[in-house]
Amino acid sequence: MWDRNRRNMLGTVDDMPQYRKYMTQALELAHKGAGWVNPNPLVGTVVVRDGEILAAGYHDRYRGPHAERMAFDYADEHGVDMHGATVIDTLEPCCHVGSQLACTDLILSHGITRVVVGSIDPNPIVAGKGLRILEENGVEVVYDVMRAECDAINRHFFHYITTGMGVRTKC
């Protein structure tokens, strides 16, 4: 499990308003997947450089492309150079190969230099490993930006992953 006490809060205090601005946009994107991605998490991604949004994406359906994949596919299809950009992610990028390639591999192959993340993925096959891989490969990682908001959109997913049970809701 990822050690939350080992945080690397890179960037300056001056960067935080911009991170919050883009994380708010990523959260809005993530909400678009509500009702479509279960049992997977709601995830939104915004890729920025020099104050300009280069690409964005969200996990739009169960077994569909991850938010990062959607953003990078858009950039690739439109010839957008992502080198030196910052990825703003509501949830830690995955680092395992399942129905698609690991999002950490996408981030590294596109020359991303910083990842700003809201929530750590509690799934034991990720659980901080994705961020560790990025850091070990020279990517700066900023943790816990709007964490409460990012955690809140995935309350059901976090409960399911940590207990194996769904969350009961009132009718």
N, C-alpha and C positions, 0 to 999 in steps of 0.2 A: 504494500500500500504506500502511496505517496506521502511523504512527510511534509505536512502543511507548515511546519516550523522552518523549513528550508526554503524560504521564499526569496526570490531574486527580483526585487521591485526596481526594474530598470526604467529608464526614462526619467524625466524631471517632473517636479510638481506642476510646471507649466504645461506639460503634455496631458495631464489628467482631464482637463475640460474637453479636449479633442477626443480622447479615448472614450469618455462618457457620451459624447455626441454620437460617435460612430457605433458604440455599443447599443445605444438607444435604437438606432436604425437596424442593427442586427437583431435586436429583440423583436422589433416590428415584423421583420422578415420571418423570424422563427415562428411567430404566431400564425403565419399563413399555413403551416403544416398541421395545425390543430385539427384533430378528427381524421387525419389521413396517415399519420406515421406510427401510430400505436402498434406494438409496444415500444417502439424506438423513441428517442428523445426529440424534442423540438430544438432545432439548431438553426441559427442564422449566422452568416458570414459577410463581412464587408472588407474589401481590400482597398487600401488607400496608399497614396504617395504624394507628398507635398501638398496636402490639403485637398486632393482630388480623388474621388471614388473611381477606381479602375474597374472593379467588378464586384458583384454581390450575388449571394445565393442563399437558399434555405433548403432544408430537407423537406421535400414536398409530398412524399408518399412512402409507405412501407416498401422496403426493398428498392426504393428509388435512389438516385444519386445523393450522396451526402452534400451538405451545404457548401463545403469547400470545393468538392468536385464540380458542382454547378457553377460556382464563381470562376474556377480555373478553366472549365470548358468554354465558358463565355469569352474569357480573355484569349484563349487559344484560337477560337473561331474568328475573333475580331482583330487578331494581330496585336494585342495589348502586351507590352513588355512589363513583366511583373518584378523584374530584378530591383532589389532595394526597397520593395514595398512592405507595408505592415498589414498583417491579417488580424482583423478583429473578430473573435469567435465567442459565441455565447457559451460554448462547451468545448472542453479540451479536444483537440483533434485526435482521431483514432490512430492507432499505430499497428493495427493488425490487418491481415488480408482476410476478407470474408467474401461477400458477393462483389466486392470491388477492392481496388488497391487502397493501401493505407493513406490517409490524408497527410500524415507526416511526410511520406515520400513525395506527395504532390508539392507540399510547401517547400521542401528542400530542392526539388528539381526545378522549381520556378524562381529560385534565388531570393526568396523572402528573407528579410533580415530581422524582422521583429514580429512576434505574435502576442497579442493582447487577449487574455482569456477571462471569462466571467466565472465559470464553474469548472471544477475538476470532475472528470467522469468517474463515478463510483464503480463502474463495471470493472471487476478484477482483471480483465484482460487489457485494460487501459490504465486506470487509476494512477495517473501521474507519469506513466511510462512515455506517453506521447510527448509531454513537455520535456521530459528528461532527454529523450532522443534529439529533440530540437536544440536544446541547450548544448548537448555534447557535440552538435554539428555547427555551433557558432551562432545560432539564432538567439536573439535576445527574447526573453519571455517576461511579460508583465502579468502578474496574477491578480485575481479577485476583483477585477473592475466590474462594479455593479453586481457583485456576487449575489446579494440577496434577491435581486430581480431575476438574475439568470437561474438561480436555484429554484425560485418560485415557479417558473414556467415548466419546470421538469419535476415537480413534486411527485407526480404519479410514477414517472420513470425511476426516480431515485428510490422510491419505496419498493417498487417491483424488483429492482436490481439488488437492493440490500436485504430484502426479505423473501423474495420469490413469490410474493403475493400482490395482487392488485389492490388498489385503494377503493374502499367503499365510499360512495357519495350519497348524499341525501336525495330522495326523490322529490 
